[in-house]
Amino acid sequence: MTIGGWITFSLSVGAFTALFVWCIYMVITAKKNPDDKMVGFSDINSEMDMKIEREDTRVR
């Protein structure tokens, strides 16, 4: 590989690695809001069911 190829390769790998490390750092150091609630699939489905039931009652 030529010198230009090695430079391009190094810059590409270095930029990707830096972005990956920055993303991991941001996730690990993120401050959690105690008011936030984790939502699972059952919560989402029950909210959707309640919305459908409300729309059904309006139609009738």
C-alpha positions as CSV (number, residue, x, y, z in Angstrom):
1,M,0.0,0.0,0.0
2,T,1.2,3.5,-0.8
3,I,1.9,6.2,1.8
4,G,-1.4,7.9,0.8
5,G,-3.3,4.7,1.4
6,W,-1.8,4.3,4.8
7,I,-2.6,7.9,5.7
8,T,-6.2,7.5,4.5
9,F,-6.5,4.2,6.4
10,S,-5.1,5.7,9.6
11,L,-7.4,8.8,9.5
12,S,-10.4,6.6,8.8
13,V,-9.7,4.1,11.6
14,G,-8.7,6.9,14.0
15,A,-11.9,8.9,13.3
16,F,-14.1,5.9,13.7
17,T,-12.4,4.9,16.9
18,A,-12.6,8.5,18.3
19,L,-16.4,8.6,17.5
20,F,-17.0,5.2,19.1
21,V,-15.1,6.1,22.3
22,W,-16.9,9.5,22.5
23,C,-20.3,7.8,22.2
24,I,-19.5,5.2,24.9
25,Y,-18.2,8.0,27.1
26,M,-21.4,10.0,26.6
27,V,-23.6,7.0,27.5
28,I,-21.6,6.0,30.6
29,T,-21.5,9.6,32.0
30,A,-25.1,10.6,31.2
31,K,-27.0,12.0,34.1
32,K,-30.2,10.2,34.9
33,N,-33.3,12.0,35.7
34,P,-35.0,10.3,38.6
35,D,-38.4,11.3,37.1
36,D,-37.8,9.3,34.0
37,K,-39.6,6.0,33.8
38,M,-38.4,2.9,31.9
39,V,-41.1,1.7,29.5
40,G,-41.4,-1.9,28.5
41,F,-43.5,-3.5,25.8
42,S,-46.3,-4.3,28.1
43,D,-46.6,-0.6,29.1
44,I,-46.6,0.5,25.5
45,N,-49.2,-2.1,24.5
46,S,-51.5,-1.2,27.4
47,E,-51.3,2.5,26.5
48,M,-52.1,1.7,22.9
49,D,-55.1,-0.5,24.0
50,M,-56.4,2.3,26.2
51,K,-56.1,4.7,23.3
52,I,-58.0,2.3,21.0
53,E,-60.7,1.9,23.6
54,R,-61.1,5.6,24.0
55,E,-61.4,6.0,20.2
56,D,-64.0,3.2,20.1
57,T,-66.1,4.9,22.8
58,R,-66.1,8.1,20.8
59,V,-67.3,6.4,17.6
60,R,-70.3,4.8,19.4
